[in-house]
Amino acid sequence: MTGIGRTVVVLGATGQQGGSVAAALRADGWAVRAVVRDPSGHRARSLSAAGVETVRGDLGDPESLRAAFSGAHGVFSVQPASGQAGAGVTDEDEVRFGTTVADVAERCGVAHLVYTSTVAAGPAPTGVGHLDTKSRIEAHVRNLGIAGTVIRPATFMEILMSPGTGLGRGHLSFLMSPDQAMQFIAVRDIGRIVAAVFGSPGRYAGRTMEIAGDALTGKALAERLTRAAGRPISYGRLPATLLAQDEVLGRVAALADGGRLAGSADLDALRAEFPFLLRFDRWLAGPGASLLEKALRSVDTGIALR
Ligand SMILES: NC(=O)c1ccc[n+]([C@@H]2O[C@H](COP(=O)([O-])OP(=O)(O)OC[C@H]3O[C@@H](n4cnc5c(N)ncnc54)[C@H](OP(=O)(O)O)[C@@H]3O)[C@@H](O)[C@H]2O)c1
């Protein structure tokens, strides 16, 4: 119980990463204040039922963030990816949201800001909008006058269960070639790592950490999935025609080929530091079991990799 009596504000708590962070912080005894756009929505109400304070706010409304951050010890910052169909968030919006959260946190006297980025972030642009936005936000966070920690999660295990990956047809299509390894992380573990980071600011302030729980080739993914599903699942790279037609997907696949999106976290060192990190087979048997079951029954709707 590291956080007793202190409050961490969590952005995106109705989503994957923020939801995981809110749950892990609560488990460690922190008071959690979630900034939500719709406090009466079912996800916000589930948060309230789990002991999370919900306050109305919007990333596009700095005044609402100021009110939410007041008196808080920490802030967890996540933004919706730019360019996502239907979300209406541009690259400039994502950068503005991320830098505003950081600026408001500094002005409110927040002691520790944790910003979640992406494995592909870095000084050299990738040419992919929703990845390069994160490098720009990272740079801003590092220049703040408060303690900041940047985490760079690997590709989420959850994304492999999207309807567009083809599991409903007994075949997984993804970015890498069958013999190339790529690193992945369970969303659950992002929350646990962030809770550990808030629990030990002296150890983690000022650090940028790539985080992952497993590294698997396409063939290894197929083998684990076959075992978990109890029926054959094959693996193939996303079709070349699709990668040629979809400019963003093509660039993202090239980043996987070049290693930048495949990840290079030191898994042994991470597991020594965070022993709870799930490998893919453990995730399939645990938090991923219901997602796998649903994916096996799904119909393809196209892949969205953000
Ligand atoms: N998929 C991967 O493998 C991967 C890997 C690394 C990084 N990422 C990055 O992760 C980020 C997304 O994280 P996620 O998957 O946790 O998100 P998510 O599940 O899509 O949830 C997005 C959250 O942001 C909230 N939100 C959206 N617009 C908002 C606004 N204007 N003001 C306040 N809150 C707002 C949503 O709230 P509502 O409930 O109100 O909609 C929701 O809680 C993206 O930037 C993506 O690029 C993804």
The ligand as a Tripos MOL2 file, in Angstrom:
@<TRIPOS>MOLECULE
LIG
   48    52     1     0     0
SMALL
NO_CHARGES

@<TRIPOS>ATOM
      1 N1         -2.5440   -0.3200  -29.5470 N.am      1 LIG1
      2 C1         -1.2530   -0.4210  -29.2300 C.2       1 LIG1
      3 O1         -0.6440   -1.4740  -29.3980 O.2       1 LIG1
      4 C2         -0.5730    0.7970  -28.6730 C.ar      1 LIG1
      5 C3          0.7280    0.6830  -28.2310 C.ar      1 LIG1
      6 C4          1.3390    1.7970  -27.6810 C.ar      1 LIG1
      7 C5          0.6380    2.9910  -27.5710 C.ar      1 LIG1
      8 N2         -0.6370    3.0830  -28.0270 N.ar      1 LIG1
      9 C6         -1.3140    4.3970  -27.8730 C.3       1 LIG1
     10 O2         -2.2560    4.3300  -26.8060 O.3       1 LIG1
     11 C7         -3.1190    5.4550  -26.8980 C.3       1 LIG1
     12 C8         -4.5310    5.0200  -26.6180 C.3       1 LIG1
     13 O3         -4.5830    4.4140  -25.3690 O.3       1 LIG1
     14 P1         -5.7560    3.4280  -25.0140 P.3       1 LIG1
     15 O4         -5.7230    2.2720  -25.9650 O.co2     1 LIG1
     16 O5         -5.7210    3.2190  -23.5730 O.co2     1 LIG1
     17 O6         -7.0070    4.3640  -25.3890 O.3       1 LIG1
     18 P2         -8.5320    3.9350  -25.5640 P.3       1 LIG1
     19 O7         -8.8130    2.6290  -24.9380 O.co2     1 LIG1
     20 O8         -8.8870    4.1580  -27.0020 O.co2     1 LIG1
     21 O9         -9.2220    5.0530  -24.7040 O.3       1 LIG1
     22 C9         -9.1010    6.4230  -25.0010 C.3       1 LIG1
     23 C10        -9.4400    7.1770  -23.7390 C.3       1 LIG1
     24 O10        -9.2540    8.5810  -23.9590 O.3       1 LIG1
     25 C11       -10.4490    9.2460  -23.5600 C.3       1 LIG1
     26 N3        -10.6060   10.4540  -24.3740 N.ar      1 LIG1
     27 C12       -10.7220   10.5360  -25.7100 C.ar      1 LIG1
     28 N4        -10.8460   11.8200  -26.0870 N.ar      1 LIG1
     29 C13       -10.8450   12.5610  -24.9430 C.ar      1 LIG1
     30 C14       -10.9560   13.9480  -24.6600 C.ar      1 LIG1
     31 N5        -11.1090   14.8500  -25.6400 N.pl3     1 LIG1
     32 N6        -10.8960   14.3560  -23.3750 N.ar      1 LIG1
     33 C15       -10.7650   13.4620  -22.3630 C.ar      1 LIG1
     34 N7        -10.6350   12.1210  -22.5730 N.ar      1 LIG1
     35 C16       -10.6790   11.6870  -23.8440 C.ar      1 LIG1
     36 C17       -11.5620    8.2500  -23.8160 C.3       1 LIG1
     37 O11       -12.6890    8.6280  -23.0510 O.3       1 LIG1
     38 P3        -14.1920    8.4060  -23.5390 P.3       1 LIG1
     39 O12       -14.6900    7.2210  -22.7520 O.co2     1 LIG1
     40 O13       -14.8890    9.6560  -23.1660 O.co2     1 LIG1
     41 O14       -14.1940    8.1510  -25.0280 O.co2     1 LIG1
     42 C18       -10.8890    6.9770  -23.3150 C.3       1 LIG1
     43 O15       -10.9380    6.9020  -21.9320 O.3       1 LIG1
     44 C19        -2.9820    5.9890  -28.3160 C.3       1 LIG1
     45 O16        -2.3030    7.2290  -28.2790 O.3       1 LIG1
     46 C20        -2.1750    4.8960  -29.0150 C.3       1 LIG1
     47 O17        -1.4140    5.4150  -30.0890 O.3       1 LIG1
     48 C21        -1.2490    2.0190  -28.5470 C.ar      1 LIG1
@<TRIPOS>BOND
     1     1     2 1
     2     2     3 2
     3     2     4 1
     4     4     5 ar
     5     4    48 ar
     6     5     6 ar
     7     6     7 ar
     8     7     8 ar
     9     8     9 1
    10     8    48 ar
    11     9    10 1
    12     9    46 1
    13    10    11 1
    14    11    12 1
    15    11    44 1
    16    12    13 1
    17    13    14 1
    18    14    15 2
    19    14    16 1
    20    14    17 1
    21    17    18 1
    22    18    19 2
    23    18    20 1
    24    18    21 1
    25    21    22 1
    26    22    23 1
    27    23    24 1
    28    23    42 1
    29    24    25 1
    30    25    26 1
    31    25    36 1
    32    26    27 ar
    33    26    35 ar
    34    27    28 ar
    35    28    29 ar
    36    29    30 ar
    37    29    35 ar
    38    30    31 1
    39    30    32 ar
    40    32    33 ar
    41    33    34 ar
    42    34    35 ar
    43    36    37 1
    44    36    42 1
    45    37    38 1
    46    38    39 2
    47    38    40 1
    48    38    41 1
    49    42    43 1
    50    44    45 1
    51    44    46 1
    52    46    47 1
@<TRIPOS>SUBSTRUCTURE
     1 LIG1         1 GROUP 0 **** ****
